[in-house]
Amino acid sequence: MKRRIIVGITGASGIVYALNLLRALIRQPLEVHLIMTRDGRKVAAHEMAQEGRMAAILEAHFGAERHPQARLVEHEADNYFAAPASGSFRHDGMVVLPCSMKTLAAVASGLAGNLLTRAADICLKERRPLVLVPRETPLSRLHLENMLRVTKAGGIILPPAPGFYHRPSTIDDLVNFVVARVLDHLGIPHDLLNEWGTINAPTDGIV
Ligand SMILES: Cc1cc2nc3c(=O)[nH]c(=O)nc-3n(C[C@H](O)[C@H](O)[C@H](O)COP(=O)(O)O)c2cc1C
């Protein structure tokens, strides 16, 4: 069976992370299920200065890179009849990026108020990988406690905090650092970032 990944996009800042992630995913023979919240669509349109469905935006910008067997399915966030709403829909994991504090709080308290949070809730109950990339700063005690609750429930909190030891020179390098870590946690191969120690770590002269 083709590997399936669910991608959730909320109204936190940082659609560029989602764009680069989706770009990396559609370059592979994967089935990607995309759920954008209503505010996710609004903030994304503002940050990209572009409206429209994500599938069309991706096709316009990165269509040439798309793997012939890649499939992108966009779901409405209020459609509980969609496949990701059910635990019987088998998939290989879900990522929410960027993840707002509202959606973080919903996931932390099992509040499945839209398709995105329902799908995340299912990941936790079915013990499937769930990666949240929360975007806010600074963090309140509530934000931190919600992150701890999600971690205790089996989710992974992956803050968009790029390292600088790879000597990034572009914004894309910084964004891809985070995207690469997300892909690592979903077990999806990529060439966005070299593993530390394979080419650029200082060595002790070992041959
Ligand atoms: C331009 C803009 C940027 C925002 N950035 C963030 C953010 O970084 N983090 C956050 O938690 N909320 C942010 N918000 C607020 C969320 O969009 C708002 O809480 C929304 O209700 C989240 O809903 P959702 O989780 O269902 O998408 C932002 C709102 C706007 C208009």
The ligand as an SDF file (V2000), in Angstrom:
LIG
                    3D

 31 33  0  0  0  0  0  0  0  0999 V2000
   -1.4540   37.0170   10.8340 C   0  0  0  0  0  0  0  0  0  0  0  0
   -1.7720   36.1200   11.9940 C   0  0  0  0  0  0  0  0  0  0  0  0
   -0.7630   35.4090   12.5750 C   0  0  0  0  0  0  0  0  0  0  0  0
   -1.0250   34.5520   13.6520 C   0  0  0  0  0  0  0  0  0  0  0  0
    0.0050   33.8500   14.2120 N   0  0  0  0  0  0  0  0  0  0  0  0
   -0.2400   32.9980   15.2310 C   0  0  0  0  0  0  0  0  0  0  0  0
    0.8150   32.2260   15.7770 C   0  0  0  0  0  0  0  0  0  0  0  0
    1.9690   32.2960   15.3590 O   0  0  0  0  0  0  0  0  0  0  0  0
    0.5070   31.3660   16.7680 N   0  0  0  0  0  0  0  0  0  0  0  0
   -0.7720   31.2180   17.2580 C   0  0  0  0  0  0  0  0  0  0  0  0
   -0.9740   30.4010   18.1490 O   0  0  0  0  0  0  0  0  0  0  0  0
   -1.7910   31.9550   16.7440 N   0  0  0  0  0  0  0  0  0  0  0  0
   -1.5570   32.8430   15.7500 C   0  0  0  0  0  0  0  0  0  0  0  0
   -2.5890   33.5750   15.2210 N   0  0  0  0  0  0  0  0  0  0  0  0
   -3.9500   33.4260   15.7940 C   0  0  0  0  0  0  0  0  0  0  0  0
   -4.6630   32.1820   15.2440 C   0  0  0  0  0  0  0  0  0  0  0  0
   -4.8610   32.3280   13.8460 O   0  0  0  0  0  0  0  0  0  0  0  0
   -6.0160   32.0280   15.9520 C   0  0  0  0  0  0  0  0  0  0  0  0
   -5.8220   31.6950   17.3220 O   0  0  0  0  0  0  0  0  0  0  0  0
   -6.8910   30.9840   15.3000 C   0  0  0  0  0  0  0  0  0  0  0  0
   -8.1410   30.9470   15.9710 O   0  0  0  0  0  0  0  0  0  0  0  0
   -6.2710   29.6160   15.2990 C   0  0  0  0  0  0  0  0  0  0  0  0
   -7.2520   28.7070   14.8530 O   0  0  0  0  0  0  0  0  0  0  0  0
   -6.8920   27.2850   14.2620 P   0  0  0  0  0  0  0  0  0  0  0  0
   -5.9690   26.6180   15.2430 O   0  0  0  0  0  0  0  0  0  0  0  0
   -8.2070   26.5920   14.1820 O   0  0  0  0  0  0  0  0  0  0  0  0
   -6.2860   27.4800   12.9240 O   0  0  0  0  0  0  0  0  0  0  0  0
   -2.3390   34.4280   14.1530 C   0  0  0  0  0  0  0  0  0  0  0  0
   -3.3600   35.1630   13.5380 C   0  0  0  0  0  0  0  0  0  0  0  0
   -3.0850   36.0050   12.4810 C   0  0  0  0  0  0  0  0  0  0  0  0
   -4.2120   36.7740   11.8560 C   0  0  0  0  0  0  0  0  0  0  0  0
  1  2  1  0
  2  3  1  0
  2 30  2  0
  3  4  2  0
  4  5  1  0
  4 28  1  0
  5  6  2  0
  6  7  1  0
  6 13  1  0
  7  8  2  0
  7  9  1  0
  9 10  1  0
 10 11  2  0
 10 12  1  0
 12 13  2  0
 13 14  1  0
 14 15  1  0
 14 28  1  0
 15 16  1  0
 16 17  1  0
 16 18  1  0
 18 19  1  0
 18 20  1  0
 20 21  1  0
 20 22  1  0
 22 23  1  0
 23 24  1  0
 24 25  2  0
 24 26  1  0
 24 27  1  0
 28 29  2  0
 29 30  1  0
 30 31  1  0
M  END
$$$$
